[in-house]
Amino acid sequence: MSAWRAGRGLWPDGLSPEPPWPYVDRFVRLRPWLETGYQAVVMMRMIADGLPDAEFAERLAEHCQSWMDRLGLSRSDLVACFGEARDAWIREDFAGWLAAHEFYPGVLDAVRGVQAATEVFVLTTKQERFAQALLESQGLTLPADRLWGLDRGRAKEADLRELVGGGPGARRRVHFVEDRAETLRRVMAEPALAEVRLYYASWGYGTPADLAWARGEPRVRVWGLDDFLKLE
C-alpha cells in the first residue's frame, strides 16, 4: 500500500487513491520475487499494467531499471520516494499505517523469550525507522545498534560478516533465520560465513521451488513457524 502511494506521484497517467484489493492480493502472491523494498513501487505498477507472473519472477530488476531510466530516477531516488510515502502516511494516519501491518502469531513473544539469554539482531531490507516503529508498537524493544536495515546500504551477508567478528576470540556463534533462498545462497558462497547456522523460514515469502532447494541443502535447516516459536 505504501508502494502504491509512492507510485501515484511518479506515473504520468496517475493511479487511484488506494490500490484495488485484487492488486494487493496479487502482490502478496508475487512478493517472493521482491528483494528490496523500493522494488515494490515498480511491482505495483507492473500489477496495474497486468504483466504476467513470469515478468516478476524473471525480469523484475530489468523492469525496475527500465522505469528508473524512463522517470530519470536513480535507485536512491526511488528508495527516498518510497520512504517519503511511508513518512507521509505515518504523519497523517499513524494508527492506520500500523493497522496495515501484522506480525505472524507468536513470533514477537518468541523473540522476547530469547533476548535475555542471547543477542538478537534484526537484519531487514526495510528502512530502519519503519521497522523500529513497527516493533515498538508491539512492545518489543530492540536497541538501535541491533536493528540493521536498508539505511546501511549493504547486503545481509556483509552484516553477517560484521556479526561473526574478526579474530577467533571475538567470533560470535550466529544463527541466521531467513525466508529468501537467494540470500541464503549468497551467504553459503562466503567462506568467512562457513560457521553461520542457516535456517530457511518456510512460513515466509517463499516459493515451492525455494522450499525444495532448502530441503535438499545439507547446510540449511528448514524451520516452520512452530519450530521458530520453540526458540530457546
MARBA-3410 file (N, C-alpha, C, O; in Angstrom, 1 decimal):
232
0.8,-1.2,0.0,0.0,0.0,0.0,0.9,1.3,0.0,0.5,2.3,-0.6 ~ 2.0,1.2,0.7,2.9,2.4,0.7,3.5,2.5,-0.7,3.7,3.6,-1.2 ~ 3.8,1.4,-1.4,4.4,1.4,-2.7,3.4,2.1,-3.7,3.8,2.8,-4.6 ~ 2.1,1.8,-3.5,1.1,2.4,-4.4,1.0,3.9,-4.2,0.9,4.6,-5.1 ~ 1.1,4.3,-2.9,1.1,5.7,-2.6,2.3,6.4,-3.2,2.1,7.5,-3.7
3.4,5.8,-3.1,4.6,6.3,-3.7,4.5,6.5,-5.2,4.9,7.5,-5.8 ~ 3.9,5.4,-5.8,3.8,5.4,-7.3,2.9,6.4,-7.8,3.0,6.9,-9.0 ~ 1.9,6.9,-7.0,0.9,7.8,-7.5,1.6,9.2,-7.9,1.0,9.8,-8.8 ~ 2.7,9.5,-7.3,3.4,10.7,-7.7,4.3,10.6,-8.8,4.9,11.6,-9.3 ~ 4.5,9.3,-9.3,5.5,9.1,-10.3,5.0,8.9,-11.7,5.6,9.4,-12.7
3.9,8.2,-11.8,3.4,7.8,-13.2,2.6,9.0,-13.8,1.7,9.6,-13.2 ~ 2.9,9.3,-15.0,2.2,10.4,-15.7,0.7,10.2,-15.9,0.0,11.2,-15.9 ~ 0.2,9.0,-15.9,-1.2,8.7,-16.1,-1.9,8.6,-14.8,-3.2,8.5,-14.7 ~ -1.2,8.6,-13.7,-1.8,8.6,-12.3,-2.4,7.3,-12.0,-2.6,6.4,-12.8 ~ -2.7,7.1,-10.7,-3.3,5.9,-10.1,-4.4,6.3,-9.2,-4.4,7.4,-8.7
-5.3,5.4,-8.9,-6.4,5.6,-8.0,-5.8,5.9,-6.6,-4.7,5.4,-6.3 ~ -6.5,6.5,-5.7,-6.0,6.8,-4.3,-5.6,5.6,-3.6,-4.5,5.7,-2.9 ~ -6.3,4.5,-3.7,-5.9,3.3,-3.0,-5.8,2.1,-4.0,-6.6,2.1,-4.9 ~ -4.9,1.2,-3.8,-4.9,0.0,-4.7,-6.1,-0.9,-4.6,-6.5,-1.2,-3.5 ~ -6.6,-1.3,-5.7,-7.8,-2.2,-5.7,-7.3,-3.5,-4.9,-6.2,-3.9,-5.1
-8.2,-4.1,-4.2,-7.8,-5.3,-3.4,-7.3,-6.4,-4.2,-6.4,-7.2,-3.7 ~ -7.8,-6.7,-5.4,-7.2,-7.7,-6.3,-5.7,-7.5,-6.5,-5.0,-8.4,-6.7 ~ -5.3,-6.2,-6.6,-3.9,-5.9,-6.8,-3.1,-6.2,-5.6,-2.0,-6.8,-5.7 ~ -3.7,-5.9,-4.4,-3.0,-6.2,-3.2,-2.8,-7.7,-3.0,-1.8,-8.2,-2.6 ~ -3.9,-8.5,-3.3,-3.8,-9.9,-3.2,-2.8,-10.5,-4.1,-2.0,-11.4,-3.8
-2.7,-9.9,-5.3,-1.7,-10.4,-6.3,-0.3,-10.1,-5.8,0.6,-10.9,-6.0 ~ -0.1,-8.9,-5.3,1.2,-8.5,-4.8,1.7,-9.5,-3.7,2.8,-9.9,-3.7 ~ 0.8,-9.9,-2.8,1.1,-10.9,-1.7,1.6,-12.2,-2.4,2.6,-12.8,-1.9 ~ 1.0,-12.6,-3.4,1.4,-13.8,-4.1,2.7,-13.7,-4.8,3.5,-14.6,-4.9 ~ 3.0,-12.5,-5.4,4.2,-12.2,-6.1,5.4,-11.8,-5.2,6.5,-11.6,-5.7
5.1,-11.5,-4.0,6.0,-10.9,-3.0,7.4,-11.7,-3.0,8.4,-11.1,-2.7 ~ 7.4,-13.0,-3.1,8.7,-13.7,-3.1,9.7,-13.2,-4.0,10.9,-13.4,-3.8 ~ 9.3,-12.6,-5.1,10.3,-12.1,-6.1,10.9,-10.8,-5.8,11.9,-10.4,-6.4 ~ 10.4,-10.1,-4.8,10.9,-8.8,-4.3,12.1,-9.0,-3.4,12.1,-9.8,-2.5 ~ 13.2,-8.3,-3.8,14.4,-8.4,-2.9,14.6,-7.3,-2.0,14.9,-7.5,-0.8
14.3,-6.1,-2.5,14.5,-4.8,-1.7,13.2,-4.0,-1.8,12.6,-3.9,-2.8 ~ 12.8,-3.4,-0.7,11.5,-2.7,-0.6,11.2,-1.8,-1.7,10.0,-1.8,-2.2 ~ 12.1,-1.0,-2.2,11.8,0.0,-3.2,11.2,-0.6,-4.5,10.5,0.1,-5.2 ~ 11.6,-1.9,-4.7,11.1,-2.5,-5.9,9.6,-2.7,-5.9,9.0,-2.9,-7.0 ~ 9.0,-2.6,-4.7,7.6,-2.8,-4.6,6.8,-1.7,-5.4,5.7,-1.9,-5.9
7.5,-0.5,-5.5,6.8,0.6,-6.2,6.6,0.2,-7.7,5.5,0.4,-8.2 ~ 7.7,-0.4,-8.3,7.6,-0.8,-9.7,6.7,-2.0,-9.8,5.9,-2.2,-10.8 ~ 6.7,-2.9,-8.8,5.9,-4.1,-8.8,4.4,-3.7,-8.9,3.6,-4.3,-9.7 ~ 4.0,-2.7,-8.1,2.6,-2.3,-8.1,2.2,-1.7,-9.5,1.1,-1.9,-9.9 ~ 3.1,-1.0,-10.1,2.9,-0.5,-11.4,2.7,-1.7,-12.4,1.8,-1.7,-13.3
3.6,-2.7,-12.3,3.5,-3.9,-13.2,2.2,-4.6,-13.0,1.6,-5.1,-14.0 ~ 1.7,-4.7,-11.8,0.4,-5.3,-11.5,-0.7,-4.5,-12.1,-1.6,-5.1,-12.7 ~ -0.6,-3.2,-12.0,-1.7,-2.3,-12.6,-1.7,-2.5,-14.1,-2.7,-2.3,-14.7 ~ -0.5,-2.7,-14.7,-0.4,-2.9,-16.1,-0.7,-4.3,-16.6,-0.8,-4.6,-17.8 ~ -1.0,-5.2,-15.6,-1.4,-6.6,-16.0,-0.3,-7.5,-16.5,-0.6,-8.4,-17.3
0.9,-7.2,-16.1,2.0,-8.1,-16.6,1.9,-9.5,-16.0,1.5,-9.6,-14.9 ~ 2.3,-10.5,-16.8,2.2,-11.9,-16.3,3.2,-12.2,-15.2,4.2,-11.5,-15.1 ~ 3.0,-13.2,-14.5,3.8,-13.6,-13.4,5.3,-13.8,-13.7,6.2,-13.4,-13.0 ~ 5.5,-14.3,-14.9,6.9,-14.6,-15.3,7.8,-13.3,-15.4,9.0,-13.3,-15.1 ~ 7.1,-12.1,-15.6,7.9,-10.9,-15.7,8.4,-10.5,-14.3,9.4,-9.9,-14.1
7.7,-10.9,-13.2,8.1,-10.6,-11.9,9.2,-11.6,-11.4,10.2,-11.3,-10.8 ~ 9.0,-12.9,-11.8,9.9,-13.9,-11.4,11.3,-13.8,-12.1,12.3,-14.2,-11.6 ~ 11.3,-13.4,-13.4,12.5,-13.4,-14.2,13.1,-12.1,-14.6,14.2,-12.0,-14.9 ~ 12.3,-11.0,-14.5,12.7,-9.7,-15.1,12.4,-8.5,-14.2,12.4,-7.4,-14.7 ~ 12.2,-8.8,-12.9,11.9,-7.6,-12.0,13.0,-6.6,-12.0,12.6,-5.4,-12.1
14.2,-7.0,-11.8,15.3,-6.0,-11.8,15.4,-5.2,-13.1,15.6,-4.0,-13.1 ~ 15.1,-5.9,-14.2,15.1,-5.2,-15.5,14.0,-4.2,-15.6,14.2,-3.1,-16.1 ~ 12.8,-4.6,-15.1,11.7,-3.6,-15.2,12.0,-2.4,-14.3,11.7,-1.3,-14.6 ~ 12.6,-2.7,-13.1,12.9,-1.6,-12.2,13.9,-0.6,-12.9,13.7,0.6,-12.8 ~ 14.9,-1.1,-13.5,15.9,-0.2,-14.2,15.2,0.5,-15.3,15.5,1.7,-15.5
14.4,-0.2,-16.1,13.7,0.5,-17.2,12.8,1.7,-16.7,12.9,2.7,-17.3 ~ 12.1,1.5,-15.6,11.2,2.6,-15.1,12.1,3.7,-14.6,11.7,4.9,-14.8 ~ 13.2,3.3,-13.9,14.0,4.4,-13.3,14.6,5.2,-14.5,14.7,6.5,-14.4 ~ 15.0,4.6,-15.6,15.5,5.3,-16.7,14.5,6.2,-17.3,14.7,7.4,-17.7 ~ 13.2,5.7,-17.5,12.2,6.5,-18.1,11.8,7.7,-17.2,11.5,8.8,-17.7
11.8,7.5,-15.9,11.5,8.6,-15.0,12.6,9.5,-14.6,12.4,10.5,-14.0 ~ 13.8,9.1,-15.0,15.0,9.9,-14.7,15.4,9.8,-13.3,15.9,10.8,-12.7 ~ 15.2,8.6,-12.6,15.4,8.4,-11.2,16.6,7.4,-11.0,16.8,6.6,-11.9 ~ 17.3,7.6,-9.9,18.3,6.6,-9.5,17.6,5.7,-8.5,16.5,5.9,-8.0 ~ 18.4,4.6,-8.1,17.9,3.7,-7.1,17.7,4.5,-5.8,16.6,4.3,-5.1
18.6,5.3,-5.4,18.4,6.1,-4.2,17.2,7.0,-4.2,16.6,7.2,-3.2 ~ 16.9,7.5,-5.4,15.7,8.4,-5.6,14.5,7.6,-5.3,13.6,8.0,-4.6 ~ 14.4,6.3,-5.8,13.2,5.5,-5.7,13.1,5.1,-4.2,12.0,5.0,-3.7 ~ 14.2,4.8,-3.6,14.2,4.4,-2.1,13.7,5.6,-1.3,12.8,5.4,-0.5 ~ 14.1,6.8,-1.7,13.7,8.0,-1.0,12.2,8.3,-1.2,11.5,8.6,-0.3
11.8,8.0,-2.4,10.3,8.2,-2.8,9.5,7.3,-2.0,8.4,7.7,-1.4 ~ 9.9,6.0,-1.9,9.2,5.0,-1.1,9.1,5.4,0.4,8.1,5.3,1.0 ~ 10.3,5.8,0.9,10.3,6.2,2.3,9.5,7.5,2.6,8.8,7.5,3.6 ~ 9.5,8.4,1.7,8.7,9.6,1.9,7.2,9.3,1.9,6.4,10.0,2.6 ~ 6.8,8.4,1.1,5.4,8.0,1.0,5.0,7.4,2.4,3.9,7.6,2.9
5.8,6.6,3.0,5.6,6.0,4.3,5.5,7.1,5.3,4.7,7.1,6.2 ~ 6.5,8.0,5.3,6.6,9.1,6.3,5.3,9.9,6.2,4.8,10.3,7.3 ~ 4.8,10.2,5.0,3.6,11.0,4.9,2.4,10.3,5.5,1.6,10.9,6.2 ~ 2.3,9.0,5.2,1.2,8.2,5.8,1.3,8.1,7.3,0.2,8.3,8.0 ~ 2.5,8.0,7.9,2.6,8.0,9.3,2.2,9.3,9.9,1.6,9.3,11.0
2.6,10.4,9.3,2.3,11.7,9.8,0.8,11.9,9.8,0.2,12.5,10.7 ~ 0.1,11.5,8.7,-1.3,11.8,8.5,-2.2,10.8,9.3,-3.2,11.1,9.7 ~ -1.7,9.5,9.4,-2.6,8.5,10.0,-1.7,7.4,10.5,-1.6,6.3,10.0 ~ -1.0,7.6,11.7,-0.1,6.6,12.2,-0.8,5.3,12.6,-0.3,4.3,12.3 ~ -2.0,5.5,13.2,-2.8,4.3,13.6,-3.1,3.5,12.4,-3.1,2.2,12.4
-3.5,4.1,11.3,-3.9,3.4,10.1,-2.7,2.7,9.5,-2.8,1.6,8.9 ~ -1.5,3.4,9.5,-0.3,2.7,9.0,0.0,1.5,9.8,0.4,0.4,9.2 ~ 0.0,1.6,11.1,0.3,0.4,11.9,-0.7,-0.7,11.7,-0.4,-1.9,11.6 ~ -2.0,-0.3,11.5,-3.0,-1.3,11.3,-2.9,-2.1,10.0,-3.4,-3.2,9.8 ~ -2.1,-1.5,9.1,-1.9,-2.2,7.8,-0.9,-3.3,7.9,-0.6,-4.0,6.9
-0.3,-3.4,9.0,0.8,-4.5,9.2,0.3,-5.5,10.2,-0.5,-5.3,11.1 ~ 0.9,-6.7,10.1,0.5,-7.8,11.0,1.7,-8.7,11.2,2.3,-9.1,10.2 ~ 2.0,-9.0,12.4,3.1,-10.0,12.7,2.6,-11.4,12.7,1.4,-11.6,13.1 ~ 3.4,-12.3,12.4,3.0,-13.7,12.5,2.7,-14.1,14.0,3.5,-13.6,14.8 ~ 1.7,-14.8,14.2,1.3,-15.1,15.6,2.4,-15.7,16.4,3.0,-16.7,16.0
2.8,-15.2,17.6,3.7,-15.8,18.4,5.2,-15.4,18.2,6.0,-15.6,19.0 ~ 5.5,-14.8,17.0,6.9,-14.5,16.7,7.5,-13.6,17.7,8.6,-13.8,18.1 ~ 6.8,-12.5,18.0,7.4,-11.5,18.9,7.6,-12.0,20.3,8.6,-11.7,20.9 ~ 6.7,-12.9,20.7,6.9,-13.5,22.0,8.1,-14.4,22.0,8.9,-14.5,23.0 ~ 8.3,-15.1,20.9,9.5,-16.0,20.8,10.8,-15.2,20.9,11.8,-15.6,21.5
10.8,-14.0,20.2,12.0,-13.2,20.2,12.2,-12.6,21.6,13.3,-12.6,22.1 ~ 11.2,-12.2,22.3,11.3,-11.6,23.6,11.9,-12.7,24.6,12.7,-12.4,25.4 ~ 11.4,-13.9,24.4,11.9,-15.0,25.2,13.4,-15.3,25.2,13.9,-15.8,26.2 ~ 14.0,-15.0,24.1,15.4,-15.3,24.0,16.3,-14.1,24.2,17.5,-14.2,24.3 ~ 15.7,-12.9,24.2,16.5,-11.7,24.4,17.3,-11.6,25.6,18.5,-11.1,25.6
16.8,-12.2,26.7,17.6,-12.1,28.0,18.8,-13.1,27.9,19.8,-12.8,28.7 ~ 18.8,-14.1,27.1,19.8,-15.1,27.1,20.8,-14.9,26.0,21.9,-15.4,26.0 ~ 20.5,-14.2,24.9,21.4,-14.0,23.8,21.2,-12.7,23.1,20.2,-12.0,23.4 ~ 22.1,-12.3,22.2,22.0,-11.1,21.5,21.0,-11.4,20.3,21.2,-12.4,19.5 ~ 20.0,-10.6,20.1,19.1,-10.7,19.0,19.3,-9.5,18.1,19.2,-8.4,18.5
19.5,-9.8,16.8,19.7,-8.7,15.8,18.6,-8.9,14.7,18.2,-10.1,14.4 ~ 18.0,-7.8,14.2,17.1,-7.9,13.1,17.8,-7.3,11.9,18.2,-6.1,11.9 ~ 17.9,-8.1,10.8,18.5,-7.6,9.6,17.3,-7.5,8.6,16.7,-8.5,8.3 ~ 17.1,-6.4,8.0,15.9,-6.2,7.2,16.3,-5.3,6.0,17.1,-4.4,6.1 ~ 15.5,-5.5,4.9,15.6,-4.6,3.8,14.7,-3.4,3.9,14.6,-2.6,3.0
14.0,-3.3,5.0,13.1,-2.2,5.3,14.0,-1.1,5.9,15.0,-1.3,6.6 ~ 13.6,0.2,5.6,14.3,1.3,6.3,14.1,1.2,7.8,13.0,0.8,8.3 ~ 15.2,1.5,8.5,15.2,1.2,10.0,14.2,1.9,10.8,13.6,1.3,11.7 ~ 13.8,3.1,10.4,12.9,3.9,11.2,11.5,3.2,11.2,10.7,3.3,12.1 ~ 11.2,2.6,10.0,9.9,2.0,9.9,9.8,0.6,10.7,8.9,0.3,11.3
10.9,-0.1,10.6,11.0,-1.4,11.3,10.9,-1.1,12.8,10.3,-1.9,13.5 ~ 11.7,-0.1,13.2,11.7,0.2,14.7,10.3,0.6,15.1,9.8,0.2,16.2 ~ 9.6,1.4,14.4,8.2,1.8,14.7,7.3,0.6,14.9,6.5,0.6,15.8 ~ 7.4,-0.3,13.9,6.5,-1.5,14.0,6.8,-2.3,15.2,5.9,-2.8,15.9 ~ 8.1,-2.6,15.5,8.4,-3.4,16.7,8.0,-2.7,17.9,7.4,-3.3,18.8
8.2,-1.4,18.1,7.9,-0.7,19.3,6.4,-0.6,19.5,5.9,-0.6,20.6 ~ 5.6,-0.6,18.4,4.1,-0.6,18.5,3.6,-1.9,19.1,2.5,-1.9,19.7 ~ 4.4,-2.9,19.1,4.0,-4.2,19.7,4.8,-4.5,21.0,4.7,-5.6,21.5 ~ 5.4,-3.5,21.5,6.1,-3.6,22.8,7.4,-4.3,22.8,7.9,-4.8,23.8 ~ 8.0,-4.5,21.6,9.3,-5.1,21.5,10.4,-4.1,21.4,10.5,-3.4,20.4
11.2,-4.0,22.4,12.3,-3.0,22.5,13.6,-3.7,21.9,14.0,-4.7,22.4 ~ 14.1,-3.0,20.9,15.4,-3.5,20.3,16.3,-2.4,20.2,16.0,-1.4,19.6 ~ 17.5,-2.5,20.8,18.5,-1.4,20.8,18.8,-1.0,19.3,18.8,-1.8,18.4 ~ 19.0,0.3,19.1,19.2,0.8,17.7,20.3,0.1,17.0,20.3,-0.1,15.8 ~ 21.4,-0.3,17.8,22.5,-0.9,17.2,22.3,-2.4,16.9,23.2,-3.1,16.5
21.1,-2.9,17.1,20.8,-4.3,16.8,19.7,-4.4,15.7,19.2,-5.4,15.5 ~ 19.4,-3.3,15.1,18.4,-3.2,14.0,19.1,-2.7,12.8,19.4,-1.5,12.7 ~ 19.4,-3.5,11.8,20.2,-3.1,10.7,19.3,-3.2,9.4,18.9,-4.3,9.1 ~ 19.1,-2.1,8.8,18.2,-2.1,7.7,18.8,-1.5,6.4,20.0,-1.4,6.2 ~ 17.9,-1.1,5.5,18.3,-0.6,4.2,19.2,0.6,4.3,20.0,0.9,3.4
19.1,1.4,5.4,19.9,2.6,5.6,21.4,2.3,5.5,22.2,3.2,5.1 ~ 21.8,1.1,5.8,23.2,0.8,5.8,23.7,0.6,4.4,24.9,0.7,4.2 ~ 22.9,0.3,3.4,23.3,0.2,2.1,24.1,-1.0,1.8,25.0,-0.9,0.9 ~ 23.9,-2.1,2.5,24.8,-3.3,2.2,23.9,-4.5,2.3,22.9,-4.5,2.9 ~ 24.4,-5.6,1.7,23.7,-6.9,1.7,23.8,-7.5,3.1,24.7,-7.2,3.9
22.9,-8.5,3.3,22.8,-9.2,4.6,24.1,-10.0,4.9,24.5,-10.1,6.1 ~ 24.8,-10.5,3.9,26.0,-11.2,4.1,27.1,-10.3,4.7,27.9,-10.8,5.4 ~ 27.1,-9.1,4.3,28.0,-8.1,4.9,27.7,-7.9,6.3,28.6,-7.8,7.2 ~ 26.4,-7.8,6.7,26.0,-7.6,8.1,26.5,-8.9,8.9,27.0,-8.7,10.0 ~ 26.3,-10.0,8.3,26.7,-11.3,9.0,28.2,-11.3,9.2,28.7,-11.8,10.3
29.0,-10.8,8.3,30.4,-10.8,8.5,30.8,-10.0,9.7,31.7,-10.3,10.4 ~ 30.1,-8.8,9.8,30.4,-8.0,11.0,29.9,-8.7,12.3,30.6,-8.6,13.3 ~ 28.8,-9.4,12.2,28.3,-10.1,13.4,29.2,-11.2,13.8,29.5,-11.4,15.0 ~ 29.7,-11.9,12.9,30.6,-13.0,13.2,31.9,-12.5,13.9,32.4,-13.1,14.8 ~ 32.4,-11.4,13.4,33.6,-10.8,14.0,34.9,-11.2,13.4,34.9,-12.1,12.5
35.9,-10.6,13.8,37.2,-10.8,13.1,38.0,-11.9,13.7,38.1,-13.0,13.2 ~ 38.8,-11.6,14.9,39.6,-12.6,15.5,38.9,-13.8,16.1,37.7,-13.7,16.4 ~ 39.6,-14.9,16.3,39.0,-16.1,16.9,38.3,-15.8,18.2,37.3,-16.4,18.5 ~ 39.0,-15.0,19.1,38.4,-14.7,20.4,37.1,-13.9,20.4,36.4,-13.9,21.3 ~ 36.9,-13.2,19.2,35.8,-12.3,19.2,34.7,-12.8,18.3,33.6,-12.2,18.2
34.8,-14.0,17.8,33.9,-14.6,16.9,32.6,-15.0,17.6,32.6,-15.7,18.6 ~ 31.4,-14.6,17.1,30.2,-15.0,17.6,29.7,-16.3,16.9,30.1,-16.6,15.8 ~ 28.9,-17.0,17.7,28.2,-18.1,17.1,26.8,-17.6,16.6,26.0,-17.2,17.4 ~ 26.6,-17.5,15.3,25.5,-16.8,14.7,24.5,-17.8,14.1,24.9,-18.7,13.4 ~ 23.2,-17.6,14.4,22.1,-18.4,13.8,21.3,-17.4,13.0,20.9,-16.4,13.5
21.2,-17.7,11.7,20.6,-16.7,10.7,19.3,-17.4,10.2,19.3,-18.4,9.5 ~ 18.2,-16.7,10.5,16.9,-17.2,10.0,16.4,-16.3,8.9,16.3,-15.1,9.1 ~ 16.1,-16.8,7.7,15.9,-16.0,6.5,14.8,-16.8,5.6,14.9,-18.0,5.5 ~ 13.9,-16.0,5.0,12.9,-16.6,4.1,13.2,-16.4,2.7,12.4,-16.8,1.8 ~ 14.4,-15.8,2.3,14.7,-15.7,0.9,15.9,-16.6,0.6,17.0,-16.5,1.1
15.6,-17.6,-0.3,16.5,-18.6,-0.6,17.8,-18.0,-1.3,18.9,-18.5,-1.0 ~ 17.6,-17.0,-2.1,18.8,-16.4,-2.8,19.8,-15.8,-1.8,21.0,-15.9,-2.0 ~ 19.2,-15.2,-0.7,20.1,-14.6,0.3,20.9,-15.7,1.0,22.1,-15.6,1.3 ~ 20.2,-16.9,1.3,21.0,-18.0,1.9,22.0,-18.5,1.0,23.1,-18.9,1.4 ~ 21.8,-18.5,-0.3,22.8,-19.0,-1.3,24.0,-18.1,-1.3,25.1,-18.6,-1.3
23.8,-16.8,-1.2,24.9,-15.8,-1.2,25.7,-16.0,0.1,26.9,-15.9,0.1 ~ 25.0,-16.3,1.2,25.7,-16.5,2.5,26.6,-17.7,2.4,27.7,-17.8,2.8 ~ 26.0,-18.8,1.8,26.8,-20.0,1.6,28.0,-19.9,0.7,29.0,-20.7,0.9 ~ 28.0,-18.9,-0.1,29.1,-18.7,-1.0,30.3,-17.9,-0.4,31.3,-17.8,-1.0 ~ 30.1,-17.5,0.8,31.1,-16.7,1.5,31.9,-17.6,2.5,31.3,-18.0,3.5
33.1,-17.8,2.2,34.0,-18.7,3.1,34.0,-18.1,4.5,34.1,-18.9,5.5 ~ 34.0,-16.8,4.7,34.1,-16.2,6.0,32.8,-16.5,6.9,32.8,-16.4,8.1 ~ 31.7,-17.0,6.2,30.5,-17.3,6.9,30.2,-18.8,7.0,29.0,-19.2,7.2 ~ 31.2,-19.6,6.9,31.0,-21.0,6.9,30.5,-21.6,8.2,29.9,-22.6,8.2 ~ 30.7,-20.8,9.3,30.2,-21.3,10.6,28.9,-20.8,11.0,28.3,-21.2,12.0
28.3,-20.0,10.2,26.9,-19.4,10.5,25.9,-20.5,10.3,25.9,-21.2,9.2 ~ 25.1,-20.7,11.3,24.0,-21.7,11.2,22.8,-21.1,10.4,22.4,-20.0,10.7 ~ 22.4,-21.8,9.4,21.4,-21.3,8.4,20.0,-22.0,8.6,20.0,-23.2,8.7 ~ 19.0,-21.1,8.6,17.6,-21.7,8.8,16.7,-21.0,7.7,16.7,-19.8,7.5 ~ 16.0,-21.8,6.9,15.1,-21.3,5.9,13.7,-21.2,6.6,13.1,-22.3,7.0
13.1,-20.0,6.6,11.8,-19.8,7.3,10.7,-20.2,6.2,10.4,-19.3,5.4 ~ 10.2,-21.4,6.4,9.3,-21.9,5.4,7.9,-21.2,5.4,7.1,-21.3,4.5 ~ 7.6,-20.4,6.5,6.3,-19.7,6.6,6.4,-18.3,6.0,5.3,-17.7,5.9 ~ 7.5,-17.9,5.5,7.6,-16.5,5.0,7.3,-16.5,3.5,6.6,-17.3,3.0 ~ 7.9,-15.5,2.8,7.6,-15.3,1.4,8.6,-16.1,0.6,9.6,-15.6,0.2
8.2,-17.3,0.3,9.0,-18.2,-0.5,8.1,-19.0,-1.5,6.9,-18.9,-1.5 ~ 8.8,-19.7,-2.4,8.1,-20.4,-3.4,8.3,-21.9,-3.1,9.2,-22.3,-2.4 ~ 7.5,-22.8,-3.8,7.7,-24.2,-3.6,9.1,-24.6,-4.1,9.7,-25.6,-3.5 ~ 9.6,-24.0,-5.1,11.0,-24.3,-5.6,12.0,-23.9,-4.5,13.0,-24.7,-4.3 ~ 11.8,-22.8,-3.8,12.7,-22.4,-2.7,12.7,-23.5,-1.6,13.8,-23.8,-1.1
11.5,-23.9,-1.2,11.4,-24.9,-0.2,12.1,-26.2,-0.5,12.8,-26.8,0.3 ~ 11.9,-26.6,-1.8,12.5,-27.9,-2.3,14.0,-27.7,-2.2,14.7,-28.7,-1.8 ~ 14.6,-26.6,-2.6,16.0,-26.4,-2.6,16.5,-26.4,-1.1,17.5,-27.1,-0.8 ~ 15.8,-25.8,-0.2,16.2,-25.7,1.2,16.2,-27.1,1.8,17.1,-27.5,2.6 ~ 15.2,-27.9,1.5,15.1,-29.3,2.0,16.3,-30.2,1.5,16.6,-31.1,2.1
16.8,-29.8,0.3,17.8,-30.6,-0.3,19.2,-30.2,0.0,20.2,-30.8,-0.4 ~ 19.3,-29.0,0.8,20.6,-28.5,1.1,21.1,-28.9,2.5,20.5,-28.4,3.4 ~ 22.1,-29.7,2.6,22.5,-30.2,3.9,22.8,-29.1,4.9,22.6,-29.3,6.1 ~ 23.3,-27.9,4.5,23.7,-26.9,5.5,22.5,-26.1,6.0,22.7,-25.5,7.0 ~ 21.4,-26.2,5.3,20.2,-25.4,5.7,19.2,-26.2,6.4,18.9,-27.3,6.0
18.8,-25.7,7.5,17.7,-26.4,8.3,16.4,-25.7,8.0,16.3,-24.5,8.1 ~ 15.4,-26.4,7.6,14.1,-25.8,7.3,13.3,-25.7,8.5,13.1,-26.6,9.3 ~ 12.9,-24.5,8.8,12.1,-24.2,10.0,10.7,-23.7,9.6,10.5,-22.8,8.8 ~ 9.7,-24.4,10.2,8.3,-23.9,10.1,8.1,-22.9,11.2,8.9,-22.8,12.1 ~ 6.9,-22.3,11.2,6.7,-21.3,12.2,6.7,-21.9,13.6,7.1,-21.3,14.6
6.1,-23.2,13.7,6.1,-23.8,15.0,7.5,-24.1,15.6,7.7,-24.0,16.8 ~ 8.5,-24.4,14.7,9.9,-24.5,15.1,10.4,-23.2,15.6,11.1,-23.2,16.7 ~ 10.2,-22.1,14.9,10.7,-20.8,15.4,10.1,-20.5,16.7,10.8,-19.9,17.6 ~ 8.9,-20.8,17.0,8.2,-20.4,18.2,8.8,-21.2,19.4,8.6,-20.9,20.6 ~ 9.6,-22.2,19.2,10.3,-23.0,20.2,11.7,-22.5,20.5,12.4,-23.2,21.2
12.0,-21.3,20.0,13.3,-20.8,20.3,13.7,-20.8,21.7,12.9,-20.5,22.6 ~ 15.0,-21.2,22.0,15.5,-21.3,23.4,16.8,-20.6,23.4,17.4,-20.5,24.5
END
